[in-house]
Amino acid sequence: MTNRIPARIASILINALKGGVVPRVGLEYVTVGRLQEIAAILHDIDLIADGGASLRFVVGKYGSGKSFLIQTIRNYATAKGFAVVDADLSPERRFAGTKGQGLATYKELLKNLSTKSKPDGGALPLILEKWISGIQSTVKSQTGLDGEAFDKEVEKQIFEVASSLEGMVNGFEFAKAIAIYWRAYKNDDSVTKSNVLRWFRGEYATRRDAKAELGINFIVTDETWYDFLKILAAFLVSAGYKGLLVLIDELVNIFKIPNAITRQNNYEKILTIYNDVLQGKAKHIGFLMGGTPQCIEDRYKGLFSYEALRSRLAEGHFATDDLKDLSAPIIRLQMLTQEEMYVLVEKLRDIHAQLYNYTPTLKHEDLLYFLTVEYNRVGAETHITPREIIRDFIELAGIIHQNPEKKAEDILGSNSFEMAKGGLSDEDIHADFAEFEL
């Protein structure tokens, strides 16, 4: 039986998965399979920590588990000392646009800035203050200074970090904002601190406003937001983090853009990121993007409609579904095996029982029964997804818990089971699932 987990986490897991969405916490309790894919991405994370950069596309059809994999990596990265930002693209959030859609994506990313100690987003103030207090502690322990001499030494070290960013594109303004934040922190000026945070988050509408309130004649825009992410990554490393991981899901919203020029502008921004990563222009930053096969491979509207990206990302002649090159930029998710789905529904059975405080009544044979029915539905071979199986199973577990006089076959129906078996005997069914036998 699954190790006991907190009721809050169990509730989030069951309710989110039943609703068809990916929970942001507790994924380690239900993760199965994907060992090769996870290992490949974790190798990227090690490279980022060493000063490198990466860009990967996680590709799978709806419900195949790509968002689940991305969130699993998010939780791993924060636990390992990375800062992580994430956003789902939408009609209002893109890489580029004529109505501030690129800036909207940046704002969403910064809103969701997460760390190990602040896993639910909004970590920017904590990062800045933790950084300053860390410098103060170091100066105190190494010099023993206090009073004005202490403040001068702290300020000196803060300005050293700020000046190291000035050589980057837009780094001078970023460094100036850090210095302003330090002075506001020292003087307990909450208004100025709030204004600096607004500037970092891209919330100033005009340069005039930023100039008036902060003396900075520059703001984050549709054109500059990616450069700011690179500067942020460099600052985070100086603040003690391993690097910055940028997670962007729902690339299909670029595919759906009706205007061809606007789509191309978005793909051009992705190309810029890809080239920066490969050419070593980006450091301590990684990008993980999720999309469907169509939004990547479609030659008319997908990523591959932009020839410069297609030529860089298309697979060679030797990779197949069975022989995958997991060092390639595109990681294609295959469906979980039936063995892996068995392990998953077994975990979900135990978590559901823990959440509602009852002893599981669904036995090994019941789980086989359920999976056999699911996998033998018409069209299941090409259309069924883990998301659908999970939702069906949580529904089944709930019905049986609320109706203890019922058994699995009562809910699934013996007729549907006979149809699902396709004329196979019980012995054949058990042989098909022989790997599950405990």
C-alpha positions as CSV (number, residue, x, y, z in Angstrom):
1,M,0.0,0.0,0.0
2,T,1.2,3.5,-0.8
3,N,3.0,5.3,2.0
4,R,0.8,7.6,4.0
5,I,0.6,11.0,2.5
6,P,-0.8,14.3,4.0
7,A,-4.6,14.6,3.6
8,R,-4.2,18.0,1.9
9,I,-1.9,16.5,-0.7
10,A,-4.1,13.4,-1.3
11,S,-7.1,15.8,-1.7
12,I,-5.3,17.9,-4.3
13,L,-4.1,14.8,-6.2
14,I,-7.5,13.1,-6.4
15,N,-9.5,16.2,-7.2
16,A,-7.1,17.6,-9.8
17,L,-6.7,14.2,-11.6
18,K,-10.4,13.6,-11.5
19,G,-10.9,17.0,-13.1
20,G,-8.4,16.2,-15.8
21,V,-5.7,18.7,-14.7
22,V,-2.2,18.3,-13.4
23,P,-1.7,18.9,-9.7
24,R,1.2,21.2,-8.8
25,V,2.1,19.2,-5.6
26,G,2.4,15.6,-4.7
27,L,3.3,14.3,-8.1
28,E,6.0,12.1,-6.7
29,Y,3.3,9.9,-5.2
30,V,1.8,9.1,-8.5
31,T,4.7,9.2,-11.0
32,V,5.2,6.0,-13.0
33,G,7.3,5.3,-16.1
34,R,9.0,8.0,-18.1
35,L,12.3,7.0,-16.6
36,Q,14.3,7.6,-19.8
37,E,12.7,10.9,-20.5
38,I,13.1,12.1,-17.0
39,A,16.8,11.0,-17.0
40,A,17.4,13.0,-20.2
41,I,15.9,16.2,-18.8
42,L,17.7,15.8,-15.5
43,H,20.9,15.6,-17.4
44,D,20.0,19.0,-18.9
45,I,19.4,20.3,-15.5
46,D,22.9,19.3,-14.4
47,L,24.3,21.1,-17.4
48,I,22.4,24.2,-16.5
49,A,23.8,24.1,-13.0
50,D,27.3,23.9,-14.6
51,G,26.7,27.1,-16.5
52,G,25.1,25.7,-19.7
53,A,21.7,26.1,-21.2
54,S,19.1,23.8,-22.8
55,L,15.9,23.8,-24.8
56,R,13.7,20.8,-25.0
57,F,10.2,20.2,-26.5
58,V,8.0,17.6,-24.8
59,V,5.6,16.4,-27.4
60,G,2.6,14.2,-26.8
61,K,-1.1,14.2,-27.7
62,Y,-3.7,15.5,-25.3
63,G,-3.9,13.5,-22.1
64,S,-0.6,11.7,-22.8
65,G,1.1,13.1,-19.8
66,K,3.3,15.9,-21.2
67,S,2.0,18.5,-18.7
68,F,2.4,15.9,-15.9
69,L,6.1,15.4,-16.9
70,I,6.7,19.1,-17.1
71,Q,5.3,19.6,-13.6
72,T,7.3,16.7,-12.3
73,I,10.5,18.3,-13.5
74,R,9.4,21.6,-12.0
75,N,9.1,20.0,-8.5
76,Y,12.4,18.2,-8.9
77,A,14.2,21.4,-10.0
78,T,13.0,23.5,-7.1
79,A,14.0,20.7,-4.7
80,K,17.5,20.8,-6.2
81,G,18.0,24.5,-5.7
82,F,16.8,26.0,-9.0
83,A,14.3,28.8,-9.4
84,V,11.5,27.9,-11.8
85,V,9.1,30.0,-13.8
86,D,6.2,28.5,-15.7
87,A,3.3,29.6,-17.9
88,D,0.7,28.2,-20.2
89,L,0.3,29.9,-23.5
90,S,-3.1,31.2,-24.5
91,P,-4.5,33.7,-27.0
92,E,-3.4,36.5,-24.6
93,R,0.0,34.9,-23.9
94,R,2.5,34.2,-26.7
95,F,6.1,34.7,-27.4
96,A,5.4,37.8,-29.5
97,G,2.3,39.8,-30.6
98,T,0.9,43.1,-31.5
99,K,-1.0,43.6,-28.3
100,G,1.6,42.9,-25.6
101,Q,1.2,39.1,-25.7
102,G,4.9,38.5,-25.2
103,L,5.0,40.8,-22.2
104,A,1.9,39.0,-20.8
105,T,3.8,35.7,-21.0
106,Y,6.7,37.3,-19.1
107,K,4.3,38.6,-16.4
108,E,2.8,35.2,-16.0
109,L,6.2,33.6,-15.7
110,L,7.4,36.1,-13.0
111,K,4.1,35.7,-11.1
112,N,4.8,31.9,-11.0
113,L,8.5,32.3,-10.0
114,S,9.0,29.4,-7.5
115,T,11.8,28.1,-5.3
116,K,12.1,25.3,-2.8
117,S,11.0,27.5,0.1
118,K,8.3,29.2,-2.0
119,P,6.9,26.4,-4.3
120,D,3.6,28.0,-5.1
121,G,4.9,31.1,-6.9
122,G,5.4,34.8,-6.0
123,A,9.0,34.1,-4.9
124,L,10.6,37.3,-6.2
125,P,10.4,39.4,-2.9
126,L,11.7,36.4,-0.9
127,I,14.6,35.9,-3.3
128,L,15.7,39.5,-3.1
129,E,15.4,39.7,0.7
130,K,17.1,36.3,1.2
131,W,19.9,37.5,-1.0
132,I,20.4,40.7,0.9
133,S,20.2,39.1,4.3
134,G,22.7,36.4,3.1
135,I,25.2,39.1,2.2
136,Q,24.6,40.8,5.5
137,S,25.3,37.6,7.4
138,T,28.4,36.9,5.4
139,V,29.8,40.4,6.0
140,K,29.0,40.2,9.7
141,S,30.7,36.8,10.2
142,Q,33.7,37.7,8.1
143,T,34.4,41.2,9.3
144,G,32.6,41.8,12.6
145,L,31.8,45.3,11.4
146,D,28.7,47.2,12.5
147,G,27.0,50.5,12.1
148,E,27.9,52.6,9.0
149,A,31.0,50.6,8.2
150,F,28.9,47.5,8.1
151,D,26.4,49.1,5.7
152,K,29.1,50.3,3.4
153,E,30.7,46.8,3.1
154,V,27.3,45.2,2.5
155,E,26.5,47.9,-0.2
156,K,30.0,47.3,-1.7
157,Q,29.2,43.6,-2.2
158,I,25.7,44.2,-3.5
159,F,27.1,46.6,-6.1
160,E,29.7,44.0,-7.1
161,V,26.9,41.6,-8.0
162,A,25.0,44.4,-9.7
163,S,28.0,45.5,-11.7
164,S,28.6,41.9,-12.9
165,L,25.3,42.1,-14.8
166,E,25.9,45.4,-16.5
167,G,27.7,43.8,-19.5
168,M,24.5,41.9,-20.4
169,V,21.8,43.3,-22.7
170,N,19.7,45.6,-20.6
171,G,21.9,44.6,-17.6
172,F,22.7,48.2,-16.6
173,E,19.0,48.9,-15.9
174,F,18.6,45.6,-14.1
175,A,21.7,46.4,-11.9
176,K,20.3,49.8,-11.1
177,A,17.0,48.3,-10.0
178,I,18.8,46.0,-7.6
179,A,20.8,48.9,-6.1
180,I,17.5,50.9,-5.6
181,Y,15.9,47.8,-3.9
182,W,18.9,47.5,-1.5
183,R,18.6,51.2,-0.5
184,A,14.9,50.8,0.0
185,Y,15.5,47.7,2.0
186,K,18.0,49.4,4.2
187,N,15.7,52.4,4.8
188,D,12.6,50.3,5.3
189,D,11.0,52.1,2.3
190,S,8.2,49.7,1.4
191,V,6.8,51.9,-1.4
192,T,10.0,52.0,-3.3
193,K,10.5,48.2,-2.8
194,S,7.1,47.6,-4.2
195,N,7.8,49.8,-7.2
196,V,11.0,47.9,-7.9
197,L,9.2,44.6,-7.7
198,R,6.6,46.1,-10.2
199,W,9.5,47.0,-12.5
200,F,11.0,43.5,-12.3
201,R,7.6,42.0,-13.1
202,G,7.0,44.1,-16.2
203,E,4.1,46.0,-14.7
204,Y,5.1,49.5,-15.7
205,A,3.1,50.6,-18.8
206,T,5.5,53.4,-19.9
207,R,9.1,54.3,-19.5
208,R,7.9,57.7,-18.2
209,D,6.2,56.1,-15.2
210,A,9.3,54.1,-14.4
211,K,11.5,57.2,-14.8
212,A,9.3,59.2,-12.5
213,E,9.1,56.6,-9.7
214,L,12.5,54.9,-9.9
215,G,14.7,57.0,-12.1
216,I,15.0,54.1,-14.6
217,N,14.3,55.1,-18.2
218,F,13.6,51.5,-19.3
219,I,10.9,48.9,-18.9
220,V,10.3,45.2,-19.9
221,T,8.6,45.0,-23.3
222,D,7.5,42.5,-25.9
223,E,10.9,42.8,-27.5
224,T,13.0,42.7,-24.3
225,W,11.4,40.1,-22.0
226,Y,13.6,37.2,-23.1
227,D,16.7,39.2,-22.5
228,F,15.4,39.9,-19.0
229,L,15.0,36.2,-18.3
230,K,18.7,35.7,-19.2
231,I,19.7,38.5,-16.8
232,L,17.4,37.1,-14.1
233,A,19.1,33.7,-14.5
234,A,22.5,35.3,-14.0
235,F,21.3,37.2,-10.9
236,L,19.7,34.1,-9.4
237,V,23.1,32.2,-9.7
238,S,24.8,35.1,-7.8
239,A,22.0,34.9,-5.2
240,G,22.8,31.2,-4.5
241,Y,20.5,29.3,-6.9
242,K,21.6,26.7,-9.4
243,G,20.0,28.5,-12.3
244,L,16.6,29.3,-13.9
245,L,14.2,26.7,-15.5
246,V,11.6,28.1,-17.8
247,L,8.5,25.9,-18.4
248,I,6.1,26.9,-21.2
249,D,3.2,24.6,-22.0
250,E,0.3,24.7,-24.5
251,L,2.4,25.6,-27.6
252,V,-0.7,24.6,-29.5
253,N,-1.9,28.2,-29.0
254,I,0.8,29.4,-31.4
255,F,-0.4,26.8,-33.9
256,K,-3.9,28.2,-33.6
257,I,-3.0,31.8,-34.5
258,P,-4.9,32.5,-37.7
259,N,-2.4,35.2,-39.0
260,A,0.6,33.6,-40.7
261,I,2.9,36.6,-40.1
262,T,2.1,36.6,-36.3
263,R,2.8,32.8,-36.2
264,Q,6.1,33.3,-37.9
265,N,7.1,36.1,-35.4
266,N,6.4,33.7,-32.6
267,Y,8.5,30.9,-34.2
268,E,11.2,33.4,-34.8
269,K,11.4,34.1,-31.1
270,I,11.7,30.4,-30.4
271,L,14.5,30.2,-33.0
272,T,16.3,33.0,-31.1
273,I,16.1,31.1,-27.9
274,Y,17.2,27.8,-29.7
275,N,20.2,29.6,-31.3
276,D,21.2,31.2,-28.0
277,V,21.2,27.8,-26.3
278,L,23.2,26.1,-28.9
279,Q,25.7,28.9,-29.4
280,G,26.4,29.4,-25.8
281,K,24.9,32.9,-25.6
282,A,22.6,31.8,-22.7
283,K,23.9,30.6,-19.4
284,H,22.4,28.9,-16.3
285,I,18.9,28.8,-18.0
286,G,16.8,26.0,-19.5
287,F,13.6,25.9,-21.4
288,L,11.1,23.1,-21.5
289,M,8.2,23.5,-23.8
290,G,5.1,21.3,-24.2
291,G,3.0,20.8,-27.3
292,T,1.0,18.3,-29.4
293,P,2.5,16.5,-32.4
294,Q,0.4,18.5,-34.7
295,C,1.5,21.9,-33.4
296,I,5.1,20.8,-33.9
297,E,5.0,18.8,-37.1
298,D,2.3,20.5,-39.2
299,R,4.1,22.0,-42.3
300,Y,1.5,24.7,-42.8
301,K,0.9,26.2,-39.3
302,G,3.1,24.2,-36.9
303,L,6.7,24.8,-35.7
304,F,7.9,22.9,-38.8
305,S,6.3,25.6,-41.0
306,Y,9.2,27.8,-40.0
307,E,12.0,26.2,-42.1
308,A,14.8,27.4,-39.9
309,L,13.3,25.5,-37.0
310,R,12.2,22.5,-39.0
311,S,15.8,21.9,-40.3
312,R,17.2,22.2,-36.8
313,L,14.6,20.1,-35.0
314,A,13.5,17.4,-37.5
315,E,14.7,13.9,-36.6
316,G,17.3,12.1,-38.7
317,H,16.8,8.8,-40.6
318,F,17.4,6.3,-37.8
319,A,15.1,7.3,-34.9
320,T,11.9,5.3,-34.6
321,D,9.2,4.8,-32.0
322,D,11.2,2.0,-30.6
323,L,14.6,3.6,-31.1
324,K,14.4,7.1,-29.6
325,D,17.3,9.6,-29.5
326,L,16.7,11.3,-26.1
327,S,19.5,13.7,-26.7
328,A,17.5,15.3,-29.5
329,P,15.7,18.6,-28.8
330,I,12.2,16.9,-29.2
331,I,11.2,14.3,-26.6
332,R,8.2,12.4,-27.9
333,L,6.1,10.7,-25.3
334,Q,4.8,7.3,-25.9
335,M,1.7,6.1,-24.1
336,L,2.3,4.5,-20.7
337,T,2.4,0.7,-21.0
338,Q,-0.4,-1.4,-19.5
339,E,2.0,-2.5,-16.8
340,E,2.8,1.1,-15.9
341,M,-1.0,2.0,-15.9
342,Y,-1.6,-0.9,-13.5
343,V,1.0,0.5,-11.0
344,L,-0.6,3.9,-11.4
345,V,-4.2,2.8,-10.7
346,E,-2.9,0.8,-7.7
347,K,-1.4,4.0,-6.3
348,L,-4.6,5.9,-7.0
349,R,-6.7,3.2,-5.2
350,D,-4.5,3.5,-2.1
351,I,-4.5,7.4,-2.1
352,H,-8.3,7.5,-2.5
353,A,-8.6,5.1,0.4
354,Q,-6.3,7.2,2.6
355,L,-8.2,10.4,1.7
356,Y,-11.6,9.0,2.6
357,N,-10.2,6.8,5.5
358,Y,-11.3,3.3,4.4
359,T,-9.7,0.0,3.6
360,P,-9.3,-0.5,-0.1
361,T,-11.8,-3.0,-1.5
362,L,-10.6,-3.1,-5.1
363,K,-8.4,-6.1,-5.3
364,H,-5.7,-7.1,-7.8
365,E,-8.3,-8.9,-10.0
366,D,-10.6,-5.8,-9.9
367,L,-7.7,-3.6,-11.2
368,L,-7.1,-6.1,-14.0
369,Y,-10.8,-6.2,-14.8
370,F,-10.9,-2.4,-15.0
371,L,-7.9,-2.1,-17.2
372,T,-9.0,-4.8,-19.5
373,V,-12.3,-3.0,-20.1
374,E,-10.6,0.3,-20.7
375,Y,-8.0,-1.1,-23.1
376,N,-10.6,-3.0,-25.1
377,R,-13.0,-0.2,-25.8
378,V,-13.5,0.6,-29.4
379,G,-10.7,2.8,-30.7
380,A,-8.7,2.5,-27.4
381,E,-5.6,1.4,-29.2
382,T,-5.1,4.8,-30.8
383,H,-7.3,7.2,-28.8
384,I,-7.3,6.3,-25.1
385,T,-5.0,8.3,-22.9
386,P,-3.8,8.1,-19.3
387,R,-5.9,11.1,-18.5
388,E,-9.1,9.2,-19.5
389,I,-8.1,6.1,-17.7
390,I,-7.3,8.0,-14.5
391,R,-10.6,9.9,-14.5
392,D,-12.5,6.7,-15.1
393,F,-10.7,4.9,-12.3
394,I,-11.2,7.7,-9.7
395,E,-14.8,7.7,-10.6
396,L,-15.0,3.9,-10.1
397,A,-13.2,4.1,-6.8
398,G,-15.6,6.8,-5.6
399,I,-18.7,4.9,-6.6
400,I,-17.6,1.7,-5.0
401,H,-16.7,3.5,-1.8
402,Q,-20.1,5.2,-1.6
403,N,-21.9,2.0,-2.5
404,P,-20.1,-0.7,-0.5
405,E,-22.6,-3.3,-1.5
406,K,-21.4,-3.1,-5.1
407,K,-18.5,-4.9,-6.7
408,A,-16.4,-3.8,-9.7
409,E,-18.2,-6.1,-12.1
410,D,-21.5,-4.5,-11.0
411,I,-20.3,-1.1,-12.0
412,L,-18.4,-2.1,-15.1
413,G,-21.1,-4.5,-16.2
414,S,-20.5,-8.2,-17.0
415,N,-21.8,-7.6,-20.5
416,S,-19.3,-4.8,-21.2
417,F,-16.6,-7.0,-19.8
418,E,-17.5,-9.9,-22.1
419,M,-17.4,-7.5,-25.0
420,A,-14.1,-6.0,-23.8
421,K,-12.6,-9.5,-23.6
422,G,-13.4,-10.0,-27.2
423,G,-14.2,-13.6,-26.7
424,L,-11.0,-14.3,-24.6
425,S,-11.2,-16.7,-21.7
426,D,-10.4,-15.6,-18.2
427,E,-7.1,-17.5,-18.6
428,D,-6.2,-15.4,-21.6
429,I,-6.9,-12.2,-19.8
430,H,-4.7,-13.2,-16.9
431,A,-2.0,-14.3,-19.3
432,D,-2.1,-10.9,-21.0
433,F,-1.5,-9.2,-17.6
434,A,0.9,-11.9,-16.3
435,E,3.5,-9.2,-15.5
436,F,1.1,-7.7,-12.9
437,E,0.9,-10.9,-10.8
438,L,2.0,-10.1,-7.3
